């Protein structure tokens, strides 16, 4: 049985905030291209492109800090945590629709190619659902005259357009923007019924280590030579780092003794923890625990779901590694 812990999150993630900040700077005329951002940050243009596409190796807190330092108009607190306004100085209200409307002048070729290919995929969706451009735009809540211009390549597709189309027609953002992967999202009822498949092909799925997070997990994180027992091919979580076993009852009923959990490492845990989410935490004094967290600044509070267990507060400086618990396979 598949279990997902999280409610729908209506806030923007870092990728969306970075893209919105980039679009705002273009709208204000502060930059024109990704090359302008690269020069201001003293970075490679390819790094900017990869960050805009959400590559976690590039879109780090350090990268966003450098971005905010180069462009003082953008609030670092907003970029990192979506707290407060996007801009640090008074600025007109920004809407994604207020993008530079014409693809002309000094525009990166890859931006033009991306927009052209996205238009082809949107046209594919129009045909797939039997819509006319007018009915498609109305259903997606995109202003008709703008939609027509964008379909003709006379204006750019905004982040807001992408989200409206993806949410309305249940399309995967990766497919719409980059043409990657399957076209449509799995419906919730399908996600909950998808079987987790065991695989011995190391190229398929995510490694499963038959060890408890509290006992034996250090062998995995401290060694590059430990081989997984097998791979778990489970579509909702194939972007995680590994699977292992949960032990104990402190997170019951959400997590039970023996459940298999999907973990994704948090690269910068001292600044990237989300309140009330579930994390697997390793401390410098060898504490291993799975709890919800509350970020208090210099400390975090570890909160069990099972109220028979007590909360615990630790200093952030004691954190060695943190993994977000993305979901689990229940064990009966």
BALOBA-1460 file (C-alpha; in Angstrom, 3 decimals):
// residues 332
<rec num="1" residu="x" x="0.000" y="0.000" z="0.000"/>
<rec num="2" residu="x" x="1.268" y="3.434" z="-0.880"/>
<rec num="3" residu="x" x="1.108" y="6.256" z="1.650"/>
<rec num="4" residu="x" x="1.842" y="9.900" z="1.045"/>
<rec num="5" residu="x" x="2.125" y="12.169" z="4.052"/>
<rec num="6" residu="x" x="1.618" y="15.542" z="2.522"/>
<rec num="7" residu="x" x="-1.295" y="17.813" z="1.801"/>
<rec num="8" residu="x" x="-1.337" y="19.802" z="-1.433"/>
<rec num="9" residu="x" x="1.128" y="22.655" z="-1.082"/>
<rec num="10" residu="x" x="-0.152" y="25.869" z="-2.622"/>
<rec num="11" residu="x" x="3.063" y="27.759" z="-1.971"/>
<rec num="12" residu="x" x="5.744" y="28.135" z="-4.601"/>
<rec num="13" residu="x" x="8.890" y="26.058" z="-4.494"/>
<rec num="14" residu="x" x="12.374" y="27.516" z="-4.985"/>
<rec num="15" residu="x" x="12.383" y="26.811" z="-8.704"/>
<rec num="16" residu="x" x="9.177" y="28.779" z="-9.195"/>
<rec num="17" residu="x" x="10.390" y="31.657" z="-7.011"/>
<rec num="18" residu="x" x="13.691" y="31.857" z="-8.880"/>
<rec num="19" residu="x" x="11.861" y="31.849" z="-12.224"/>
<rec num="20" residu="x" x="9.470" y="34.542" z="-11.011"/>
<rec num="21" residu="x" x="12.373" y="36.709" z="-9.822"/>
<rec num="22" residu="x" x="14.099" y="36.217" z="-13.185"/>
<rec num="23" residu="x" x="10.933" y="37.239" z="-15.046"/>
<rec num="24" residu="x" x="10.485" y="40.267" z="-12.807"/>
<rec num="25" residu="x" x="14.018" y="41.475" z="-13.560"/>
<rec num="26" residu="x" x="13.357" y="41.066" z="-17.286"/>
<rec num="27" residu="x" x="10.068" y="42.940" z="-16.996"/>
<rec num="28" residu="x" x="11.781" y="45.804" z="-15.191"/>
<rec num="29" residu="x" x="14.457" y="45.963" z="-17.888"/>
<rec num="30" residu="x" x="17.219" y="45.150" z="-15.393"/>
<rec num="31" residu="x" x="18.241" y="42.122" z="-17.450"/>
<rec num="32" residu="x" x="17.427" y="40.873" z="-20.905"/>
<rec num="33" residu="x" x="18.937" y="37.406" z="-21.037"/>
<rec num="34" residu="x" x="20.387" y="34.649" z="-18.911"/>
<rec num="35" residu="x" x="23.807" y="35.899" z="-19.953"/>
<rec num="36" residu="x" x="23.112" y="39.174" z="-18.100"/>
<rec num="37" residu="x" x="22.391" y="37.212" z="-14.925"/>
<rec num="38" residu="x" x="25.543" y="35.140" z="-15.388"/>
<rec num="39" residu="x" x="27.694" y="38.264" z="-15.770"/>
<rec num="40" residu="x" x="26.176" y="39.909" z="-12.691"/>
<rec num="41" residu="x" x="26.762" y="36.758" z="-10.623"/>
<rec num="42" residu="x" x="30.174" y="36.047" z="-12.171"/>
<rec num="43" residu="x" x="28.852" y="32.624" z="-13.115"/>
<rec num="44" residu="x" x="28.570" y="30.499" z="-16.232"/>
<rec num="45" residu="x" x="25.476" y="31.058" z="-18.342"/>
<rec num="46" residu="x" x="24.833" y="27.307" z="-18.363"/>
<rec num="47" residu="x" x="24.553" y="27.403" z="-14.557"/>
<rec num="48" residu="x" x="21.742" y="29.965" z="-14.814"/>
<rec num="49" residu="x" x="19.907" y="27.856" z="-17.396"/>
<rec num="50" residu="x" x="20.172" y="24.723" z="-15.261"/>
<rec num="51" residu="x" x="19.021" y="26.599" z="-12.159"/>
<rec num="52" residu="x" x="15.972" y="27.961" z="-14.002"/>
<rec num="53" residu="x" x="15.115" y="24.378" z="-14.962"/>
<rec num="54" residu="x" x="15.304" y="23.314" z="-11.327"/>
<rec num="55" residu="x" x="18.542" y="21.325" z="-11.327"/>
<rec num="56" residu="x" x="19.192" y="20.882" z="-7.588"/>
<rec num="57" residu="x" x="22.939" y="20.666" z="-8.140"/>
<rec num="58" residu="x" x="22.875" y="24.304" z="-9.231"/>
<rec num="59" residu="x" x="19.794" y="25.822" z="-7.573"/>
<rec num="60" residu="x" x="21.276" y="25.775" z="-4.061"/>
<rec num="61" residu="x" x="20.867" y="28.220" z="-1.193"/>
<rec num="62" residu="x" x="24.387" y="29.472" z="-1.920"/>
<rec num="63" residu="x" x="23.402" y="30.119" z="-5.543"/>
<rec num="64" residu="x" x="20.254" y="32.029" z="-4.497"/>
<rec num="65" residu="x" x="22.286" y="34.056" z="-1.995"/>
<rec num="66" residu="x" x="24.660" y="35.086" z="-4.782"/>
<rec num="67" residu="x" x="21.683" y="35.917" z="-6.997"/>
<rec num="68" residu="x" x="20.121" y="38.145" z="-4.320"/>
<rec num="69" residu="x" x="23.492" y="39.780" z="-3.699"/>
<rec num="70" residu="x" x="23.833" y="40.586" z="-7.412"/>
<rec num="71" residu="x" x="20.257" y="41.857" z="-7.694"/>
<rec num="72" residu="x" x="19.454" y="43.852" z="-4.561"/>
<rec num="73" residu="x" x="15.860" y="44.311" z="-5.721"/>
<rec num="74" residu="x" x="15.092" y="40.666" z="-4.807"/>
<rec num="75" residu="x" x="14.608" y="39.611" z="-1.188"/>
<rec num="76" residu="x" x="16.798" y="36.682" z="-0.151"/>
<rec num="77" residu="x" x="14.298" y="35.738" z="2.572"/>
<rec num="78" residu="x" x="11.570" y="35.484" z="-0.056"/>
<rec num="79" residu="x" x="13.781" y="33.468" z="-2.397"/>
<rec num="80" residu="x" x="14.708" y="30.948" z="0.287"/>
<rec num="81" residu="x" x="11.552" y="30.717" z="2.377"/>
<rec num="82" residu="x" x="8.779" y="32.645" z="0.552"/>
<rec num="83" residu="x" x="8.582" y="34.996" z="3.535"/>
<rec num="84" residu="x" x="7.672" y="38.644" z="2.987"/>
<rec num="85" residu="x" x="7.507" y="40.435" z="-0.382"/>
<rec num="86" residu="x" x="9.573" y="39.402" z="-3.386"/>
<rec num="87" residu="x" x="11.151" y="42.836" z="-3.787"/>
<rec num="88" residu="x" x="13.230" y="44.648" z="-1.187"/>
<rec num="89" residu="x" x="12.242" y="48.096" z="-2.453"/>
<rec num="90" residu="x" x="8.941" y="49.589" z="-3.494"/>
<rec num="91" residu="x" x="7.968" y="48.230" z="-6.883"/>
<rec num="92" residu="x" x="4.810" y="47.952" z="-8.958"/>
<rec num="93" residu="x" x="2.741" y="44.827" z="-8.422"/>
<rec num="94" residu="x" x="4.239" y="42.047" z="-10.481"/>
<rec num="95" residu="x" x="2.140" y="39.543" z="-12.346"/>
<rec num="96" residu="x" x="3.493" y="36.721" z="-14.444"/>
<rec num="97" residu="x" x="1.422" y="37.946" z="-17.371"/>
<rec num="98" residu="x" x="3.451" y="41.186" z="-17.406"/>
<rec num="99" residu="x" x="6.375" y="39.540" z="-19.158"/>
<rec num="100" residu="x" x="8.211" y="41.031" z="-22.102"/>
<rec num="101" residu="x" x="5.608" y="40.192" z="-24.693"/>
<rec num="102" residu="x" x="7.590" y="39.895" z="-27.909"/>
<rec num="103" residu="x" x="10.338" y="37.436" z="-28.735"/>
<rec num="104" residu="x" x="12.731" y="39.786" z="-30.419"/>
<rec num="105" residu="x" x="16.056" y="41.502" z="-29.956"/>
<rec num="106" residu="x" x="18.781" y="39.979" z="-27.809"/>
<rec num="107" residu="x" x="16.950" y="36.856" z="-26.667"/>
<rec num="108" residu="x" x="18.792" y="33.597" z="-26.000"/>
<rec num="109" residu="x" x="18.324" y="31.053" z="-28.785"/>
<rec num="110" residu="x" x="17.528" y="28.336" z="-26.244"/>
<rec num="111" residu="x" x="14.717" y="30.507" z="-24.845"/>
<rec num="112" residu="x" x="13.229" y="30.858" z="-28.328"/>
<rec num="113" residu="x" x="13.596" y="27.115" z="-28.946"/>
<rec num="114" residu="x" x="12.007" y="26.307" z="-25.587"/>
<rec num="115" residu="x" x="9.065" y="28.611" z="-26.279"/>
<rec num="116" residu="x" x="8.584" y="27.211" z="-29.790"/>
<rec num="117" residu="x" x="8.618" y="23.619" z="-28.548"/>
<rec num="118" residu="x" x="6.267" y="24.470" z="-25.703"/>
<rec num="119" residu="x" x="3.821" y="25.951" z="-28.206"/>
<rec num="120" residu="x" x="3.922" y="22.710" z="-30.190"/>
<rec num="121" residu="x" x="3.101" y="20.745" z="-27.045"/>
<rec num="122" residu="x" x="0.255" y="23.102" z="-26.142"/>
<rec num="123" residu="x" x="-1.132" y="22.706" z="-29.652"/>
<rec num="124" residu="x" x="-0.909" y="18.957" z="-29.094"/>
<rec num="125" residu="x" x="-2.983" y="19.354" z="-25.912"/>
<rec num="126" residu="x" x="-5.568" y="21.493" z="-27.722"/>
<rec num="127" residu="x" x="-6.031" y="18.714" z="-30.279"/>
<rec num="128" residu="x" x="-5.942" y="15.930" z="-27.687"/>
<rec num="129" residu="x" x="-8.838" y="17.391" z="-25.703"/>
<rec num="130" residu="x" x="-10.829" y="18.394" z="-28.791"/>
<rec num="131" residu="x" x="-10.662" y="22.091" z="-27.948"/>
<rec num="132" residu="x" x="-10.373" y="25.109" z="-30.147"/>
<rec num="133" residu="x" x="-7.730" y="27.627" z="-29.095"/>
<rec num="134" residu="x" x="-10.546" y="29.786" z="-27.731"/>
<rec num="135" residu="x" x="-12.124" y="27.090" z="-25.552"/>
<rec num="136" residu="x" x="-8.701" y="25.864" z="-24.386"/>
<rec num="137" residu="x" x="-7.707" y="29.387" z="-23.291"/>
<rec num="138" residu="x" x="-11.031" y="29.921" z="-21.518"/>
<rec num="139" residu="x" x="-10.774" y="26.626" z="-19.652"/>
<rec num="140" residu="x" x="-7.178" y="27.365" z="-18.594"/>
<rec num="141" residu="x" x="-8.131" y="30.937" z="-17.582"/>
<rec num="142" residu="x" x="-5.604" y="32.556" z="-19.919"/>
<rec num="143" residu="x" x="-6.585" y="35.872" z="-21.497"/>
<rec num="144" residu="x" x="-7.645" y="35.022" z="-25.062"/>
<rec num="145" residu="x" x="-5.802" y="37.699" z="-27.003"/>
<rec num="146" residu="x" x="-2.566" y="36.905" z="-25.153"/>
<rec num="147" residu="x" x="-3.074" y="33.182" z="-25.730"/>
<rec num="148" residu="x" x="-3.487" y="33.759" z="-29.467"/>
<rec num="149" residu="x" x="-0.308" y="35.843" z="-29.622"/>
<rec num="150" residu="x" x="1.629" y="33.222" z="-27.707"/>
<rec num="151" residu="x" x="0.423" y="30.470" z="-30.016"/>
<rec num="152" residu="x" x="1.732" y="32.547" z="-32.934"/>
<rec num="153" residu="x" x="5.130" y="33.014" z="-31.273"/>
<rec num="154" residu="x" x="4.540" y="36.734" z="-30.747"/>
<rec num="155" residu="x" x="4.646" y="36.533" z="-26.946"/>
<rec num="156" residu="x" x="6.210" y="34.286" z="-24.333"/>
<rec num="157" residu="x" x="4.590" y="31.640" z="-22.150"/>
<rec num="158" residu="x" x="4.805" y="32.698" z="-18.514"/>
<rec num="159" residu="x" x="5.228" y="30.621" z="-15.363"/>
<rec num="160" residu="x" x="1.569" y="31.393" z="-14.600"/>
<rec num="161" residu="x" x="0.553" y="29.977" z="-17.996"/>
<rec num="162" residu="x" x="2.477" y="26.779" z="-17.317"/>
<rec num="163" residu="x" x="0.841" y="26.287" z="-13.934"/>
<rec num="164" residu="x" x="-2.647" y="27.039" z="-15.231"/>
<rec num="165" residu="x" x="-2.295" y="24.558" z="-18.096"/>
<rec num="166" residu="x" x="-0.717" y="21.873" z="-15.903"/>
<rec num="167" residu="x" x="-3.327" y="22.233" z="-13.158"/>
<rec num="168" residu="x" x="-6.302" y="22.443" z="-15.525"/>
<rec num="169" residu="x" x="-5.367" y="19.550" z="-17.781"/>
<rec num="170" residu="x" x="-3.361" y="17.457" z="-15.265"/>
<rec num="171" residu="x" x="-0.195" y="17.733" z="-17.339"/>
<rec num="172" residu="x" x="3.305" y="17.187" z="-15.972"/>
<rec num="173" residu="x" x="5.358" y="20.380" z="-15.877"/>
<rec num="174" residu="x" x="8.492" y="18.505" z="-17.025"/>
<rec num="175" residu="x" x="6.724" y="17.391" z="-20.184"/>
<rec num="176" residu="x" x="5.154" y="20.768" z="-20.958"/>
<rec num="177" residu="x" x="8.327" y="22.811" z="-20.448"/>
<rec num="178" residu="x" x="11.062" y="20.387" z="-21.528"/>
<rec num="179" residu="x" x="9.245" y="17.542" z="-23.285"/>
<rec num="180" residu="x" x="10.609" y="15.099" z="-20.718"/>
<rec num="181" residu="x" x="8.814" y="12.031" z="-19.388"/>
<rec num="182" residu="x" x="5.169" y="11.109" z="-19.675"/>
<rec num="183" residu="x" x="2.615" y="13.725" z="-20.660"/>
<rec num="184" residu="x" x="-0.036" y="13.451" z="-17.967"/>
<rec num="185" residu="x" x="0.096" y="13.233" z="-14.204"/>
<rec num="186" residu="x" x="-1.066" y="10.079" z="-12.516"/>
<rec num="187" residu="x" x="-4.519" y="10.604" z="-10.959"/>
<rec num="188" residu="x" x="-4.463" y="10.383" z="-7.160"/>
<rec num="189" residu="x" x="-6.375" y="7.102" z="-7.169"/>
<rec num="190" residu="x" x="-3.859" y="5.627" z="-9.614"/>
<rec num="191" residu="x" x="-0.892" y="6.841" z="-7.586"/>
<rec num="192" residu="x" x="-2.308" y="5.123" z="-4.522"/>
<rec num="193" residu="x" x="-2.720" y="1.849" z="-6.392"/>
<rec num="194" residu="x" x="0.588" y="1.766" z="-8.265"/>
<rec num="195" residu="x" x="2.585" y="-1.289" z="-7.233"/>
<rec num="196" residu="x" x="6.119" y="-0.874" z="-5.973"/>
<rec num="197" residu="x" x="8.175" y="-3.220" z="-8.160"/>
<rec num="198" residu="x" x="11.342" y="-4.937" z="-6.994"/>
<rec num="199" residu="x" x="14.124" y="-4.767" z="-9.575"/>
<rec num="200" residu="x" x="17.631" y="-6.171" z="-9.738"/>
<rec num="201" residu="x" x="18.518" y="-3.920" z="-12.645"/>
<rec num="202" residu="x" x="20.603" y="-1.173" z="-10.999"/>
<rec num="203" residu="x" x="19.487" y="1.273" z="-13.699"/>
<rec num="204" residu="x" x="15.817" y="1.030" z="-12.724"/>
<rec num="205" residu="x" x="14.290" y="2.611" z="-9.638"/>
<rec num="206" residu="x" x="15.903" y="3.658" z="-6.350"/>
<rec num="207" residu="x" x="18.276" y="1.589" z="-4.152"/>
<rec num="208" residu="x" x="16.731" y="-0.274" z="-1.205"/>
<rec num="209" residu="x" x="18.969" y="-1.126" z="1.748"/>
<rec num="210" residu="x" x="17.580" y="-3.673" z="4.176"/>
<rec num="211" residu="x" x="18.779" y="-1.740" z="7.213"/>
<rec num="212" residu="x" x="16.975" y="0.300" z="9.854"/>
<rec num="213" residu="x" x="17.449" y="4.047" z="9.767"/>
<rec num="214" residu="x" x="18.309" y="3.920" z="13.476"/>
<rec num="215" residu="x" x="20.687" y="0.963" z="13.170"/>
<rec num="216" residu="x" x="22.990" y="0.277" z="10.230"/>
<rec num="217" residu="x" x="22.173" y="3.325" z="8.136"/>
<rec num="218" residu="x" x="25.601" y="4.809" z="8.856"/>
<rec num="219" residu="x" x="27.093" y="2.060" z="6.680"/>
<rec num="220" residu="x" x="25.224" y="3.533" z="3.730"/>
<rec num="221" residu="x" x="26.018" y="7.216" z="4.247"/>
<rec num="222" residu="x" x="29.671" y="6.626" z="5.162"/>
<rec num="223" residu="x" x="30.559" y="4.200" z="2.378"/>
<rec num="224" residu="x" x="30.422" y="4.312" z="-1.393"/>
<rec num="225" residu="x" x="30.970" y="0.567" z="-1.672"/>
<rec num="226" residu="x" x="27.840" y="-0.793" z="0.038"/>
<rec num="227" residu="x" x="25.544" y="-2.336" z="-2.538"/>
<rec num="228" residu="x" x="21.766" y="-2.160" z="-2.196"/>
<rec num="229" residu="x" x="19.769" y="-5.327" z="-1.636"/>
<rec num="230" residu="x" x="17.762" y="-4.442" z="-4.732"/>
<rec num="231" residu="x" x="16.045" y="-1.507" z="-6.420"/>
<rec num="232" residu="x" x="12.486" y="-0.341" z="-5.770"/>
<rec num="233" residu="x" x="10.822" y="0.914" z="-8.938"/>
<rec num="234" residu="x" x="7.958" y="3.053" z="-7.603"/>
<rec num="235" residu="x" x="7.080" y="5.901" z="-9.980"/>
<rec num="236" residu="x" x="6.009" y="8.509" z="-7.394"/>
<rec num="237" residu="x" x="9.380" y="8.240" z="-5.626"/>
<rec num="238" residu="x" x="11.923" y="7.442" z="-8.323"/>
<rec num="239" residu="x" x="13.564" y="10.826" z="-7.697"/>
<rec num="240" residu="x" x="14.494" y="9.889" z="-4.115"/>
<rec num="241" residu="x" x="17.976" y="8.832" z="-2.980"/>
<rec num="242" residu="x" x="17.226" y="5.535" z="-1.260"/>
<rec num="243" residu="x" x="14.757" y="3.339" z="0.606"/>
<rec num="244" residu="x" x="15.361" y="1.814" z="4.045"/>
<rec num="245" residu="x" x="13.368" y="0.562" z="7.023"/>
<rec num="246" residu="x" x="11.652" y="2.535" z="9.768"/>
<rec num="247" residu="x" x="11.778" y="1.235" z="13.326"/>
<rec num="248" residu="x" x="9.889" y="2.248" z="16.447"/>
<rec num="249" residu="x" x="6.416" y="3.617" z="17.123"/>
<rec num="250" residu="x" x="7.088" y="7.302" z="17.812"/>
<rec num="251" residu="x" x="5.627" y="8.316" z="14.425"/>
<rec num="252" residu="x" x="2.605" y="5.978" z="14.564"/>
<rec num="253" residu="x" x="0.128" y="5.871" z="12.964"/>
<rec num="254" residu="x" x="1.804" y="7.774" z="10.094"/>
<rec num="255" residu="x" x="4.830" y="5.495" z="10.167"/>
<rec num="256" residu="x" x="4.792" y="2.077" z="11.781"/>
<rec num="257" residu="x" x="7.516" y="-0.321" z="12.819"/>
<rec num="258" residu="x" x="8.813" y="-2.066" z="9.688"/>
<rec num="259" residu="x" x="7.483" y="0.378" z="7.099"/>
<rec num="260" residu="x" x="9.830" y="1.013" z="4.175"/>
<rec num="261" residu="x" x="10.551" y="4.725" z="3.760"/>
<rec num="262" residu="x" x="11.713" y="6.778" z="0.772"/>
<rec num="263" residu="x" x="14.420" y="9.299" z="1.642"/>
<rec num="264" residu="x" x="15.750" y="12.318" z="-0.220"/>
<rec num="265" residu="x" x="18.781" y="14.095" z="1.208"/>
<rec num="266" residu="x" x="18.454" y="17.770" z="2.125"/>
<rec num="267" residu="x" x="21.688" y="19.314" z="0.859"/>
<rec num="268" residu="x" x="21.651" y="22.374" z="3.140"/>
<rec num="269" residu="x" x="19.637" y="21.256" z="6.178"/>
<rec num="270" residu="x" x="20.415" y="24.195" z="8.420"/>
<rec num="271" residu="x" x="18.497" y="26.560" z="6.149"/>
<rec num="272" residu="x" x="16.101" y="24.398" z="4.123"/>
<rec num="273" residu="x" x="13.874" y="22.622" z="6.645"/>
<rec num="274" residu="x" x="10.105" y="22.957" z="6.293"/>
<rec num="275" residu="x" x="8.006" y="23.105" z="9.434"/>
<rec num="276" residu="x" x="5.706" y="20.128" z="10.114"/>
<rec num="277" residu="x" x="7.281" y="17.926" z="7.438"/>
<rec num="278" residu="x" x="8.809" y="14.563" z="8.349"/>
<rec num="279" residu="x" x="12.589" y="14.203" z="8.303"/>
<rec num="280" residu="x" x="15.110" y="11.489" z="9.088"/>
<rec num="281" residu="x" x="17.890" y="13.202" z="11.014"/>
<rec num="282" residu="x" x="21.442" y="12.110" z="11.841"/>
<rec num="283" residu="x" x="23.272" y="14.181" z="14.474"/>
<rec num="284" residu="x" x="26.953" y="14.611" z="15.216"/>
<rec num="285" residu="x" x="26.561" y="12.624" z="18.446"/>
<rec num="286" residu="x" x="25.110" y="9.660" z="16.496"/>
<rec num="287" residu="x" x="21.425" y="10.238" z="17.236"/>
<rec num="288" residu="x" x="19.206" y="8.924" z="14.428"/>
<rec num="289" residu="x" x="15.548" y="9.788" z="14.556"/>
<rec num="290" residu="x" x="12.524" y="10.272" z="12.323"/>
<rec num="291" residu="x" x="10.257" y="13.112" z="13.391"/>
<rec num="292" residu="x" x="8.305" y="16.122" z="12.230"/>
<rec num="293" residu="x" x="10.236" y="19.305" z="12.833"/>
<rec num="294" residu="x" x="9.718" y="22.879" z="13.911"/>
<rec num="295" residu="x" x="12.472" y="25.306" z="12.951"/>
<rec num="296" residu="x" x="13.235" y="27.697" z="15.822"/>
<rec num="297" residu="x" x="16.187" y="29.471" z="14.252"/>
<rec num="298" residu="x" x="19.272" y="28.122" z="16.000"/>
<rec num="299" residu="x" x="17.431" y="24.997" z="17.165"/>
<rec num="300" residu="x" x="14.831" y="22.580" z="15.843"/>
<rec num="301" residu="x" x="12.115" y="20.795" z="17.774"/>
<rec num="302" residu="x" x="11.591" y="17.109" z="16.957"/>
<rec num="303" residu="x" x="7.872" y="16.314" z="17.153"/>
<rec num="304" residu="x" x="6.490" y="12.741" z="17.282"/>
<rec num="305" residu="x" x="3.062" y="11.915" z="15.846"/>
<rec num="306" residu="x" x="2.528" y="9.428" z="18.663"/>
<rec num="307" residu="x" x="1.716" y="11.650" z="21.623"/>
<rec num="308" residu="x" x="2.927" y="9.023" z="24.068"/>
<rec num="309" residu="x" x="6.415" y="10.198" z="23.106"/>
<rec num="310" residu="x" x="7.915" y="13.545" z="24.101"/>
<rec num="311" residu="x" x="9.171" y="16.375" z="21.919"/>
<rec num="312" residu="x" x="12.895" y="17.065" z="21.870"/>
<rec num="313" residu="x" x="14.853" y="20.197" z="20.939"/>
<rec num="314" residu="x" x="18.360" y="20.058" z="19.463"/>
<rec num="315" residu="x" x="20.794" y="22.691" z="18.241"/>
<rec num="316" residu="x" x="21.203" y="22.993" z="14.476"/>
<rec num="317" residu="x" x="24.955" y="22.802" z="14.883"/>
<rec num="318" residu="x" x="24.441" y="19.181" z="15.957"/>
<rec num="319" residu="x" x="22.930" y="18.228" z="12.593"/>
<rec num="320" residu="x" x="25.162" y="15.965" z="10.510"/>
<rec num="321" residu="x" x="22.762" y="14.828" z="7.765"/>
<rec num="322" residu="x" x="19.057" y="15.251" z="7.075"/>
<rec num="323" residu="x" x="16.797" y="13.309" z="4.725"/>
<rec num="324" residu="x" x="13.240" y="14.286" z="3.930"/>
<rec num="325" residu="x" x="10.845" y="11.356" z="4.287"/>
<rec num="326" residu="x" x="8.952" y="11.557" z="1.008"/>
<rec num="327" residu="x" x="6.608" y="8.615" z="1.587"/>
<rec num="328" residu="x" x="6.454" y="4.999" z="2.617"/>
<rec num="329" residu="x" x="5.325" y="1.522" z="1.699"/>
<rec num="330" residu="x" x="3.246" y="0.211" z="4.587"/>
<rec num="331" residu="x" x="4.163" y="-3.151" z="5.958"/>
<rec num="332" residu="x" x="1.365" y="-5.401" z="7.207"/>
